[in-house]
């Protein structure tokens, strides 16, 4: 069974205030203007669906690419150049190709020729404007080239584990009930699944137990005390134990927490202790709910004699997909942050693929399950059953909905989006609990917005010099193959140079230039020209 997922439309709002109980002026005076400037250019993700993950020389990388506008939750429809490069294991560029994306789609092929030695390579897809953004939205995928047969690496479980503890929203505050995320990986980056742990205080009293899930994550709820020191004893199924200290505890601070309380509602909670509340006084705090420039806000109001402030939200009030919740103070300074994924309004389709006919090296496949009266696009890789040459750890949904917002590498990112089951969403929330702050750096948002307005590039530039006098009433005609429209560049008798921007030529086509007079007669020009893809910003 093959699957294809489509994303429903998302209401575009750069600012929508939910019901307010106080007024934090920094939201309108500082946050909103910063967002409008920093996210003025659209945020776009790229995904390349490749035919394989392992190749032998003589084969081709075939790819179908998709570009996704994350703000509009739809294909990025502008015609733009996409640069697809191949890099060796050390990051050295081996080759680079220019591919045109139209209506959010692109495609191409790259030959694995004799210049490829055995080893690890990377394919990268990017646009000219992505390098001007602080966050890298390029698509990068590892692949292997082998001489003949696929040899699997020895990936036996390691006996050494990295055990980390992550307080929810980045703060573990004394006398505040908090969620503590736990992440366990071995030295090969594999999940420490089914590991059992016990958290104890400094005199050895048991506080709470936990067990890691299949992806190496766990969480516990506890109320730490600054006067205590906590340790975790973790053991694997073979009985080997590790003793790990827990993070330092802050005497003052606030903790931002999210909890699913039903299928359609979440609890957003801000907790603190008595000492911090006295220090805060009546200063207004706010929770920002945002991503990619979309912004909503909640005011944080601690009632008298209460150390917790809460909001219960219908998930339809949140952004579809990723939500970044940031707690800010009255000056607009970010204090804590938590990522939450909202699967409401995200619609998935399950397609059935049935082989109708096989004829030598070809087959006829019928796909069913598409929505009626909608236009859908799909790409398919057909390989033998049980193949070891197709082994990716991400898919189109993880590339569009998860990767743009988290820092670093995500182990088995596709596991969170094979379906939208309750278990998958619980596993995803466990991942986000251990991520801390999102990929967006607040110093950049406030102080380093992109300086250039995007001018989309689509095709190549033709430019050159004319080495003889141009006859009167004569222009330059440029054309290439059958797919490109002939273009006339107006000239005068004084013309010494010419240029043509954004001209599209298919790979392998010949570019032709000729002089054309008013009588329709053609003649050979005496000129020098070159082509390229210059980056132009306006």
VOBAZA-888536 format. One line per field, with one value per residue (C-alpha): residue number from 0; x, y, z; residue in three letters. Coordinates in nm, 4 decimals, always signed. Example, Ala and Ser with C-alpha at 12.3 -4.5 7.8 and 13.67 -1.06 7.14 Angstrom:
i <- (0 1)
u <- (+1.2300 +1.3670)
v <- (-0.4500 -0.1060)
w <- (+0.7800 +0.7140)
aa <- (Ala Ser)
END
This chain:
i <- (0 1 2 3 4 5 6 7 8 9 10 11 12 13 14 15 16 17 18 19 20 21 22 23 24 25 26 27 28 29 30 31 32 33 34 35 36 37 38 39 40 41 42 43 44 45 46 47 48 49 50 51 52 53 54 55 56 57 58 59 60 61 62 63 64 65 66 67 68 69 70 71 72 73 74 75 76 77 78 79 80 81 82 83 84 85 86 87 88 89 90 91 92 93 94 95 96 97 98 99 100 101 102 103 104 105 106 107 108 109 110 111 112 113 114 115 116 117 118 119 120 121 122 123 124 125 126 127 128 129 130 131 132 133 134 135 136 137 138 139 140 141 142 143 144 145 146 147 148 149 150 151 152 153 154 155 156 157 158 159 160 161 162 163 164 165 166 167 168 169 170 171 172 173 174 175 176 177 178 179 180 181 182 183 184 185 186 187 188 189 190 191 192 193 194 195 196 197 198 199 200 201 202 203 204 205 206 207 208 209 210 211 212 213 214 215 216 217 218 219 220 221 222 223 224 225 226 227 228 229 230 231 232 233 234 235 236 237 238 239 240 241 242 243 244 245 246 247 248 249 250 251 252 253 254 255 256 257 258 259 260 261 262 263 264 265 266 267 268 269 270 271 272 273 274 275 276 277 278 279 280 281 282 283 284 285 286 287 288 289 290 291 292 293 294 295 296 297 298 299 300 301 302 303 304 305 306 307 308 309 310 311 312 313 314 315 316 317 318 319 320 321 322 323 324 325 326 327 328 329 330 331 332 333 334 335 336 337 338 339 340 341 342 343 344 345 346 347 348 349 350 351 352 353 354 355 356 357 358 359 360 361 362 363 364 365 366 367 368 369 370 371 372 373 374 375 376 377 378 379 380 381 382 383 384 385 386 387 388 389 390 391 392 393 394 395 396 397 398 399 400 401 402 403 404 405 406 407 408 409 410 411 412 413 414 415 416 417 418 419 420 421 422 423 424 425 426 427 428 429 430 431 432 433 434 435 436 437 438 439 440 441 442 443 444 445 446 447 448 449 450 451 452 453 454 455 456 457 458 459 460 461 462 463 464 465 466 467 468 469 470 471 472 473 474 475 476 477 478 479 480 481 482 483 484 485 486 487 488 489 490 491 492 493 494 495 496 497 498 499 500 501 502 503 504 505 506 507 508 509 510 511 512 513 514 515 516 517 518 519 520 521 522 523 524 525 526 527 528 529 530 531 532 533 534 535 536 537)
u <- (+0.0000 +0.1265 +0.0218 -0.0043 -0.0901 -0.2405 -0.2620 -0.5822 -0.5749 -0.4731 -0.6274 -0.3584 -0.3254 -0.0227 -0.1877 -0.4983 -0.5430 -0.7398 -0.9490 -0.7335 -0.7390 -0.4611 -0.2475 +0.1142 +0.2101 +0.5246 +0.3118 +0.1893 +0.4839 +0.7733 +0.6742 +0.4311 +0.6600 +0.9556 +0.7525 +0.6294 +0.9838 +1.1535 +0.8885 +0.8103 +0.9403 +0.7528 +0.8922 +0.9224 +1.0285 +1.1585 +1.1293 +1.2888 +1.1318 +1.4209 +1.3913 +1.6476 +1.8836 +2.1649 +2.3071 +2.5725 +2.7664 +2.5762 +2.2432 +2.0611 +1.9203 +1.5656 +1.3828 +1.0502 +1.0542 +0.7831 +0.7920 +0.5591 +0.4532 +0.4347 +0.2317 -0.0402 -0.0162 -0.0184 +0.2273 +0.4642 +0.3232 +0.5727 +0.8117 +1.1582 +1.5038 +1.6018 +1.9695 +2.0326 +2.3858 +2.5768 +2.8310 +3.0792 +3.0971 +3.3224 +3.0797 +3.2739 +3.0470 +3.0820 +2.8277 +2.5381 +2.2241 +1.9637 +1.6021 +1.2890 +0.9999 +0.6518 +0.3347 +0.5334 +0.6851 +1.0213 +1.1920 +1.5241 +1.7867 +2.1558 +2.3840 +2.5956 +2.8916 +3.2461 +3.3565 +3.1603 +3.3728 +3.2172 +3.0936 +2.8505 +2.7125 +2.4533 +2.2014 +2.0947 +1.8099 +1.7889 +1.6889 +1.8935 +1.7092 +1.7399 +2.1017 +1.9845 +1.7737 +1.9186 +1.7317 +1.8438 +1.5353 +1.7363 +1.6576 +1.9503 +1.9424 +2.2205 +2.2633 +2.5210 +2.7159 +2.8513 +3.0541 +2.8090 +2.6225 +2.4700 +2.6654 +2.4844 +2.6815 +2.7302 +2.4780 +2.4671 +2.3308 +2.5937 +2.6535 +2.7229 +2.4292 +2.3839 +2.1086 +1.9682 +1.6981 +1.4994 +1.2732 +0.9640 +1.0098 +1.3727 +1.3317 +1.3226 +1.2015 +1.1924 +0.8474 +0.6776 +0.5218 +0.6972 +0.7296 +1.0797 +1.1559 +1.4074 +1.6030 +1.8355 +2.0560 +2.3507 +2.6815 +2.5517 +2.2504 +2.0080 +1.7201 +1.7596 +1.4235 +1.2650 +1.5159 +1.3886 +1.4797 +1.4247 +1.4706 +1.5841 +1.6717 +2.0048 +1.9233 +1.8114 +1.4340 +1.2464 +1.0612 +0.9310 +0.9917 +0.9968 +1.0437 +1.1601 +0.9430 +1.0514 +1.2172 +1.4145 +1.1900 +1.0148 +0.8715 +0.7923 +0.5997 +0.7582 +0.7952 +1.1669 +1.3131 +1.6191 +1.7401 +1.7572 +1.9925 +1.8366 +1.9855 +1.8471 +1.9473 +1.8808 +1.9093 +1.8801 +1.7053 +2.0382 +2.0651 +2.3478 +2.3008 +2.3933 +2.3730 +2.3066 +2.2585 +1.9488 +1.9658 +2.0236 +1.7138 +1.6370 +1.5241 +1.3237 +1.1473 +0.8392 +0.7525 +0.5418 +0.3575 +0.1085 -0.1089 -0.3691 -0.6872 -0.9091 -0.8950 -0.9945 -0.8590 -0.5288 -0.4321 -0.1685 -0.0259 +0.2248 +0.3511 +0.5788 +0.6658 +0.5797 +0.9178 +0.8945 +0.5346 +0.6297 +0.9077 +0.6782 +0.4118 +0.1519 +0.3759 +0.1852 +0.3219 +0.2014 +0.2158 +0.2832 +0.1491 +0.3315 +0.5174 +0.6520 +0.5179 +0.1672 +0.0977 -0.1631 -0.1302 -0.2650 -0.2248 -0.0917 -0.2876 -0.2098 -0.5151 -0.4725 -0.3082 -0.2596 +0.0772 -0.0579 -0.2265 -0.4011 -0.5943 -0.7962 -0.7929 -0.9867 -0.7279 -0.9101 -0.7856 -0.4265 -0.2265 -0.2506 +0.0624 +0.3473 +0.2790 +0.5642 +0.4511 +0.6786 +0.6367 +0.7442 +0.7656 +0.6337 +0.9383 +0.8866 +1.1833 +1.1366 +1.1561 +1.0470 +0.9398 +0.7537 +0.6725 +0.3302 +0.2004 -0.1668 -0.2870 -0.6336 -0.7146 -0.4394 -0.5913 -0.4221 -0.5111 -0.4342 -0.3838 -0.4019 -0.1571 -0.2587 -0.0359 -0.2594 -0.0046 +0.3649 +0.5442 +0.9206 +1.0679 +0.7397 +0.4269 +0.0876 -0.0123 -0.3553 -0.3821 -0.7110 -0.8123 -0.7804 -1.0425 -1.2988 -1.2996 -0.9506 -0.6201 -0.3572 +0.0029 +0.1934 +0.5363 +0.6144 +0.9313 +0.8907 +1.1491 +1.1580 +0.9902 +1.2347 +1.4840 +1.7612 +1.8211 +1.5328 +1.5985 +1.5069 +1.4344 +1.2204 +0.9204 +0.7369 +0.5349 +0.8302 +1.0161 +0.7298 +0.5762 +0.8618 +1.2117 +1.1706 +1.1072 +1.3466 +1.7195 +1.9545 +1.9030 +1.5807 +1.6179 +1.3501 +1.1513 +0.9198 +0.7931 +0.5871 +0.4009 +0.3274 -0.0169 -0.1747 -0.2610 -0.2800 +0.0423 +0.2285 +0.1159 +0.2163 +0.5598 +0.5901 +0.4975 +0.7651 +1.0185 +0.9074 +0.9228 +1.2951 +1.3686 +1.3618 +1.3677 +1.2661 +1.4987 +1.4030 +1.6517 +1.4902 +1.8069 +1.7806 +1.4086 +1.4667 +1.7994 +1.8804 +1.5832 +1.6521 +1.7830 +1.6777 +1.3394 +1.3113 +1.2990 +1.2276 +1.4615 +1.3233 +1.5602 +1.8963 +2.0331 +2.1753 +2.4106 +2.6870 +2.8525 +2.8000 +3.1219 +2.9967 +2.7593 +2.3933 +2.2047 +1.9154 +1.5766 +1.7337 +1.6753 +1.8232 +1.6140 +1.6831 +1.5306 +1.6067 +1.4433 +1.0705 +0.9797 +1.0989 +0.9226 +1.1347 +1.2211 +1.3133 +1.5681 +1.5288 +1.8542 +1.9595 +2.2455 +2.4368 +2.3826 +2.7034 +2.5589 +2.2411 +2.0878 +1.7888 +1.6855 +1.4932 +1.5019 +1.4206 +1.6162 +1.5666 +1.8776 +2.0415 +1.8792 +2.0863 +2.0571 +2.0389 +2.0831 +2.0265 +1.9630 +1.6138 +1.5326 +1.1927 +1.1462 +1.1757 +1.5174 +1.7682 +2.1442 +2.4420 +2.5358 +2.8934 +2.8791 +3.0075 +2.7620 +2.7495 +2.4784 +2.4449 +2.2048 +2.2862 +2.1124 +1.9264 +1.7538 +1.5271)
v <- (+0.0000 +0.3456 +0.6620 +1.0254 +1.3036 +1.6408 +1.9348 +2.1341 +2.5115 +2.7137 +3.0500 +3.3153 +3.5414 +3.7458 +3.8432 +3.7249 +3.7910 +3.5348 +3.6638 +3.8886 +3.9403 +4.2010 +4.3734 +4.3011 +4.5931 +4.4179 +4.1836 +4.4647 +4.6989 +4.4541 +4.1013 +4.1752 +4.4239 +4.1848 +3.8978 +4.1041 +4.1991 +3.8652 +3.6522 +3.8910 +3.6400 +3.3099 +3.0055 +2.7159 +2.3538 +2.1127 +1.7347 +1.5063 +1.1644 +0.9496 +0.6150 +0.4485 +0.5118 +0.2870 +0.2788 +0.1022 +0.2716 +0.2852 +0.3556 +0.6892 +0.8883 +0.9630 +1.2175 +1.3951 +1.7098 +1.8988 +2.2562 +2.3518 +2.6966 +2.6454 +2.9602 +2.8894 +2.5103 +2.4494 +2.3868 +2.6761 +2.7721 +3.0310 +2.9123 +2.9094 +2.7654 +2.4805 +2.3909 +2.0201 +1.9340 +1.6154 +1.6209 +1.3646 +1.2497 +1.5461 +1.8031 +1.8759 +1.9564 +1.7008 +1.8368 +2.0795 +2.0877 +2.3540 +2.2329 +2.4393 +2.4034 +2.4798 +2.4659 +2.3203 +2.0292 +1.9476 +1.6379 +1.5204 +1.2515 +1.2293 +0.9589 +0.7561 +0.7379 +0.6056 +0.9156 +0.7962 +0.5909 +0.3652 +0.5454 +0.7905 +1.0913 +1.3625 +1.5186 +1.8754 +2.0793 +2.4521 +2.7874 +3.1049 +3.2859 +3.0127 +3.1049 +3.4499 +3.2981 +3.2136 +2.8827 +2.6298 +2.5151 +2.3136 +1.9480 +1.7156 +1.3367 +1.0822 +0.8008 +0.5290 +0.4211 +0.0665 -0.1337 -0.4201 -0.5708 -0.3951 -0.4747 -0.3915 -0.2192 -0.3969 -0.2097 -0.4230 -0.2576 -0.0729 -0.1125 +0.2601 +0.5004 +0.8747 +0.9447 +1.2991 +1.4751 +1.7709 +1.9832 +2.0862 +2.4335 +2.4356 +2.5146 +2.2918 +2.5168 +2.4400 +2.3567 +2.3640 +2.0429 +1.9749 +1.7244 +1.5872 +1.4411 +1.1568 +1.0576 +0.7576 +0.6806 +0.4463 +0.5545 +0.4615 +0.6909 +0.4021 +0.4351 +0.2917 +0.1146 -0.0594 +0.0785 +0.0935 +0.3797 +0.4953 +0.8542 +0.8905 +1.1778 +1.2255 +0.9752 +0.7086 +0.7412 +0.6430 +0.9364 +0.7927 +0.5128 +0.5234 +0.3009 +0.4253 +0.3651 +0.2078 +0.5371 +0.5763 +0.8404 +0.8579 +1.1243 +1.1667 +1.4227 +1.5398 +1.8451 +1.9115 +2.0889 +2.3122 +2.1608 +1.8129 +1.6379 +1.3796 +1.0800 +0.8304 +0.4652 +0.3141 -0.0524 -0.2364 -0.5716 -0.7472 -0.5952 -0.3478 -0.0217 +0.3440 +0.6178 +0.9656 +1.2990 +1.5041 +1.8693 +2.1572 +2.3071 +2.6797 +2.8579 +3.1121 +3.0819 +2.9824 +2.6568 +2.6386 +2.3115 +2.1614 +1.8568 +1.6832 +1.6618 +1.5222 +1.4488 +1.8068 +2.0163 +2.0925 +2.2512 +2.5259 +2.5783 +2.8225 +2.7343 +2.9145 +2.9225 +3.1725 +3.3482 +3.4068 +3.5243 +3.7894 +3.9067 +3.9221 +4.1194 +4.2539 +4.2525 +4.1189 +3.8027 +3.6413 +3.3130 +3.3438 +3.0660 +3.0933 +2.9446 +3.0880 +3.4362 +3.3229 +3.4598 +3.4353 +3.5292 +3.4469 +3.6580 +3.4889 +3.5878 +3.4412 +3.4690 +3.5660 +3.2904 +3.0780 +2.9606 +2.8235 +3.0042 +2.7950 +2.8067 +2.5252 +2.5594 +2.3927 +2.2598 +2.4403 +2.7649 +2.6542 +2.6559 +2.3405 +2.1304 +2.2672 +2.5257 +2.6998 +2.8251 +3.0913 +3.2529 +3.6196 +3.8792 +4.2370 +4.3538 +4.0896 +3.8808 +3.5056 +3.3009 +2.9483 +2.7584 +2.4382 +2.2782 +2.1204 +1.9400 +1.9840 +1.7078 +1.8552 +1.9867 +1.7674 +1.5178 +1.2023 +0.9714 +0.6021 +0.4867 +0.1303 +0.0282 -0.2718 -0.4180 -0.4839 -0.5975 -0.6905 -0.6933 -0.7576 -0.4490 -0.2562 -0.2811 -0.1165 +0.0040 +0.1363 +0.3713 +0.4118 +0.6201 +0.9741 +1.2276 +1.3017 +1.6436 +1.7267 +1.7484 +1.5260 +1.4444 +1.1316 +0.9827 +0.6111 +0.4084 +0.0449 -0.2001 -0.5747 -0.6966 -0.7067 -0.4723 -0.3304 -0.0404 +0.1764 +0.2855 +0.6451 +0.7793 +1.0755 +1.1294 +1.4207 +1.4973 +1.4939 +1.7213 +1.9714 +1.9545 +1.8673 +1.9322 +2.3118 +2.3665 +2.1439 +2.1675 +1.8922 +1.5452 +1.3515 +0.9764 +0.7873 +1.1025 +0.9134 +0.6986 +0.9906 +1.0365 +0.6917 +0.7523 +0.9952 +0.7361 +0.8212 +0.6311 +0.8151 +1.1538 +1.0559 +0.9527 +1.2811 +1.4833 +1.2956 +1.3987 +1.7628 +1.7563 +1.6791 +1.9357 +2.2523 +2.5728 +2.5677 +2.6258 +2.9945 +3.1989 +3.4961 +3.7064 +3.6723 +3.7531 +4.0738 +4.1860 +4.0198 +4.0054 +3.9080 +4.2137 +4.1268 +4.1035 +3.7906 +3.8113 +3.4593 +3.3149 +3.0839 +2.9746 +3.1067 +3.4473 +3.5078 +3.8041 +3.9098 +4.1703 +4.2625 +4.2828 +4.4622 +4.7404 +4.6396 +4.7044 +4.9468 +4.8048 +4.4758 +4.2835 +3.9725 +3.6526 +3.3917 +3.0441 +2.6918 +2.3671 +2.3071 +2.3707 +2.7315 +3.0283 +3.2422 +3.5733 +3.8985 +4.1313 +4.4837 +4.6352 +4.9674 +5.0689 +5.1765 +4.8469 +4.6952 +4.4491 +4.2536 +4.0483 +3.8211 +3.7143 +3.4067 +3.2198 +2.8519 +2.5910 +2.2169 +2.0110 +1.9038 +2.1742 +2.4045 +2.7780 +2.9697 +3.3429 +3.5167 +3.8657 +3.9416 +4.2505 +4.4104 +4.2134 +3.8861 +3.8023 +3.6175 +3.6732 +3.5463 +3.7776 +3.8618 +3.8471 +3.6887 +3.5527 +3.3392 +3.1900 +3.1541 +3.1811 +3.5013 +3.5729 +3.9059 +4.0692 +4.3681)
w <- (+0.0000 -0.0866 +0.0909 -0.0090 +0.2231 +0.1481 +0.3792 +0.4163 +0.3936 +0.6967 +0.7814 +0.7312 +1.0308 +1.1191 +1.4436 +1.6199 +1.9902 +2.1842 +2.4773 +2.6941 +3.0661 +3.0747 +2.8183 +2.7428 +2.5197 +2.4018 +2.1881 +1.9614 +2.0145 +1.9734 +1.8722 +1.5908 +1.4048 +1.4411 +1.2966 +1.0035 +0.9102 +0.9792 +0.8085 +0.5238 +0.2690 +0.2343 +0.4135 +0.1698 +0.2183 -0.0473 -0.0572 -0.3149 -0.3582 -0.4800 -0.6532 -0.4244 -0.1330 -0.2587 -0.6123 -0.8153 -1.0914 -1.4168 -1.2483 -1.2227 -0.9374 -1.0460 -0.8352 -0.8188 -0.6083 -0.4242 -0.2933 -0.0077 +0.1126 +0.4884 +0.5580 +0.3013 +0.3519 -0.0213 -0.3072 -0.3757 -0.7154 -0.8417 -1.1141 -0.9550 -1.0049 -0.7740 -0.7443 -0.6922 -0.5872 -0.5111 -0.2268 -0.0991 +0.2635 +0.3517 +0.2117 -0.1084 -0.4032 -0.6815 -0.9272 -0.9457 -1.1593 -1.2302 -1.2262 -1.2804 -1.0356 -1.1683 -0.9608 -0.6732 -0.8687 -1.0231 -1.1554 -1.2871 -1.3040 -1.2213 -1.3611 -1.1193 -1.3567 -1.3216 -1.1276 -0.8241 -0.5884 -0.3288 -0.0228 +0.1259 -0.0627 -0.0086 -0.2425 -0.1616 -0.3107 -0.2440 -0.3927 -0.4319 -0.1534 +0.1101 +0.1777 +0.2900 +0.5694 +0.9104 +0.9127 +0.6529 +0.4612 +0.2080 +0.1534 +0.2287 +0.1936 +0.2319 -0.0218 -0.0863 -0.3936 -0.3924 -0.6393 -0.6788 -0.3856 -0.0898 +0.2252 +0.5461 +0.8178 +1.1458 +1.3555 +1.6656 +1.9787 +2.1797 +2.5515 +2.5918 +2.6167 +2.6232 +2.8771 +2.8794 +3.0803 +2.9436 +3.1658 +2.9723 +2.8157 +2.9307 +3.3033 +3.6096 +3.8889 +4.2587 +4.4011 +4.0579 +3.9301 +3.6011 +3.3210 +3.2678 +2.9247 +2.8965 +2.5861 +2.5499 +2.2491 +2.2085 +2.0567 +1.7088 +1.7470 +1.7961 +2.0413 +2.3904 +2.3881 +2.6878 +2.9371 +3.2938 +3.5254 +3.8820 +3.9986 +4.3615 +4.5922 +4.7688 +5.0466 +4.8010 +4.8352 +4.5208 +4.3611 +4.0336 +3.7803 +3.4002 +3.0950 +2.7543 +2.4481 +2.1184 +2.0146 +2.3367 +2.4979 +2.8340 +3.0608 +3.4281 +3.6336 +3.9560 +4.1787 +4.2357 +4.5367 +4.5195 +4.8465 +4.6919 +4.4502 +4.2201 +4.0437 +3.7950 +3.7894 +3.4475 +3.3513 +3.0209 +2.9685 +3.0337 +3.3805 +3.3137 +3.5082 +3.4650 +3.7277 +3.5893 +3.7725 +3.6885 +3.5768 +3.8152 +3.9735 +3.9477 +4.2637 +4.0586 +3.7262 +3.5294 +3.3555 +3.0384 +2.9845 +2.7379 +2.7934 +2.5800 +2.7869 +2.5088 +2.1401 +2.0580 +2.3466 +2.5153 +2.8449 +2.8328 +3.1794 +3.3293 +3.6751 +3.9204 +4.2891 +4.5612 +4.5483 +4.1725 +4.1928 +4.4493 +4.2198 +3.9155 +4.0930 +3.8509 +3.5404 +3.2369 +3.0746 +2.7511 +2.5621 +2.1901 +1.9675 +1.6382 +1.3430 +1.0167 +1.0996 +1.1951 +1.5429 +1.8173 +2.1824 +2.5275 +2.8404 +3.1523 +3.4622 +3.8040 +4.0243 +4.3882 +4.5942 +4.2778 +4.1433 +3.8153 +3.5247 +3.2629 +2.9356 +2.7822 +2.4039 +2.1284 +1.8837 +1.6031 +1.7599 +1.7086 +1.3876 +1.1827 +1.2237 +1.4345 +1.7043 +1.8857 +2.2263 +2.3729 +2.7136 +2.7134 +2.9892 +2.9855 +2.7838 +2.5139 +2.6322 +2.5640 +2.8848 +2.7945 +2.4857 +2.4017 +2.0654 +2.0190 +1.7097 +1.6217 +1.3918 +1.3563 +1.0069 +0.8622 +0.6263 +0.5027 +0.2176 +0.1904 -0.1665 -0.2914 -0.5638 -0.7738 -1.0435 -1.3459 -1.6031 -1.6218 -1.9574 -1.9440 -1.7736 -1.7581 -1.5498 -1.5325 -1.1853 -1.0903 -0.7923 -0.6090 -0.3104 -0.4462 -0.3462 -0.6142 -0.7811 -0.6559 -0.8389 -0.6825 -0.7688 -0.6727 -0.7357 -0.7161 -0.6780 -0.7861 -0.6520 -0.5804 -0.2627 +0.0270 -0.1362 +0.0811 -0.1585 -0.0339 +0.3211 +0.4079 +0.7559 +0.6457 +0.4219 +0.2652 +0.5792 +0.8182 +0.5752 +0.5563 +0.9051 +1.1424 +1.0092 +0.9615 +1.3327 +1.5266 +1.5703 +1.4635 +1.3249 +1.3925 +1.4200 +1.2202 +1.1445 +0.9109 +1.2014 +1.3293 +1.0002 +0.8619 +1.0051 +1.2497 +1.5109 +1.8785 +1.9425 +1.6672 +1.8020 +2.1577 +2.0300 +1.8401 +2.1477 +2.3434 +2.0785 +2.0938 +2.4746 +2.4495 +2.1771 +2.3876 +2.1844 +1.8196 +1.5244 +1.5144 +1.7162 +1.8917 +1.8644 +1.4875 +1.4864 +1.6827 +1.5384 +1.2045 +0.9662 +0.6042 +0.4264 +0.0752 -0.0884 -0.2980 -0.6738 -0.7918 -1.0507 -1.3193 -1.5926 -1.7080 -1.8038 -2.1513 -2.1814 -2.4157 -2.6326 -2.9988 -3.1996 -3.5112 -3.6034 -3.5900 -3.9155 -3.8980 -3.7869 -3.6754 -3.3527 -3.1911 -3.1968 -2.9262 -2.9367 -2.8126 -2.9215 -2.9390 -2.5740 -2.5465 -2.7006 -2.9374 -2.7752 -2.9474 -2.7846 -2.9273 -3.0617 -3.2070 -3.4349 -3.1247 -2.9319 -2.7951 -2.5439 -2.4731 -2.1942 -2.1420 -1.7925 -1.6805 -2.0110 -1.9818 -2.1790 -2.1435 -2.0670 -2.3939 -2.6065 -2.8259 -2.7729 -3.0999 -3.1627 -3.4947 -3.6283 -3.7544 -3.9657 -4.0223 -4.3455 -4.1537 -4.2940 -4.0758 -4.0693 -3.8735 -3.5821 -3.4835 -3.1080 -2.7902 -2.5328 -2.2205 -2.0057 -1.6316 -1.3434 -1.1672 -0.8396 -0.8511 -0.5577 -0.5643)
aa <- (Unk Unk Unk Unk Unk Unk Unk Unk Unk Unk Unk Unk Unk Unk Unk Unk Unk Unk Unk Unk Unk Unk Unk Unk Unk Unk Unk Unk Unk Unk Unk Unk Unk Unk Unk Unk Unk Unk Unk Unk Unk Unk Unk Unk Unk Unk Unk Unk Unk Unk Unk Unk Unk Unk Unk Unk Unk Unk Unk Unk Unk Unk Unk Unk Unk Unk Unk Unk Unk Unk Unk Unk Unk Unk Unk Unk Unk Unk Unk Unk Unk Unk Unk Unk Unk Unk Unk Unk Unk Unk Unk Unk Unk Unk Unk Unk Unk Unk Unk Unk Unk Unk Unk Unk Unk Unk Unk Unk Unk Unk Unk Unk Unk Unk Unk Unk Unk Unk Unk Unk Unk Unk Unk Unk Unk Unk Unk Unk Unk Unk Unk Unk Unk Unk Unk Unk Unk Unk Unk Unk Unk Unk Unk Unk Unk Unk Unk Unk Unk Unk Unk Unk Unk Unk Unk Unk Unk Unk Unk Unk Unk Unk Unk Unk Unk Unk Unk Unk Unk Unk Unk Unk Unk Unk Unk Unk Unk Unk Unk Unk Unk Unk Unk Unk Unk Unk Unk Unk Unk Unk Unk Unk Unk Unk Unk Unk Unk Unk Unk Unk Unk Unk Unk Unk Unk Unk Unk Unk Unk Unk Unk Unk Unk Unk Unk Unk Unk Unk Unk Unk Unk Unk Unk Unk Unk Unk Unk Unk Unk Unk Unk Unk Unk Unk Unk Unk Unk Unk Unk Unk Unk Unk Unk Unk Unk Unk Unk Unk Unk Unk Unk Unk Unk Unk Unk Unk Unk Unk Unk Unk Unk Unk Unk Unk Unk Unk Unk Unk Unk Unk Unk Unk Unk Unk Unk Unk Unk Unk Unk Unk Unk Unk Unk Unk Unk Unk Unk Unk Unk Unk Unk Unk Unk Unk Unk Unk Unk Unk Unk Unk Unk Unk Unk Unk Unk Unk Unk Unk Unk Unk Unk Unk Unk Unk Unk Unk Unk Unk Unk Unk Unk Unk Unk Unk Unk Unk Unk Unk Unk Unk Unk Unk Unk Unk Unk Unk Unk Unk Unk Unk Unk Unk Unk Unk Unk Unk Unk Unk Unk Unk Unk Unk Unk Unk Unk Unk Unk Unk Unk Unk Unk Unk Unk Unk Unk Unk Unk Unk Unk Unk Unk Unk Unk Unk Unk Unk Unk Unk Unk Unk Unk Unk Unk Unk Unk Unk Unk Unk Unk Unk Unk Unk Unk Unk Unk Unk Unk Unk Unk Unk Unk Unk Unk Unk Unk Unk Unk Unk Unk Unk Unk Unk Unk Unk Unk Unk Unk Unk Unk Unk Unk Unk Unk Unk Unk Unk Unk Unk Unk Unk Unk Unk Unk Unk Unk Unk Unk Unk Unk Unk Unk Unk Unk Unk Unk Unk Unk Unk Unk Unk Unk Unk Unk Unk Unk Unk Unk Unk Unk Unk Unk Unk Unk Unk Unk Unk Unk Unk Unk Unk Unk Unk Unk Unk Unk Unk Unk Unk Unk Unk Unk Unk Unk Unk Unk Unk Unk Unk Unk Unk Unk Unk Unk Unk Unk Unk Unk Unk Unk Unk Unk Unk Unk Unk Unk Unk Unk Unk Unk Unk Unk Unk Unk Unk Unk Unk Unk Unk Unk Unk Unk Unk Unk Unk Unk Unk Unk Unk Unk Unk Unk Unk Unk Unk Unk Unk Unk Unk)
END
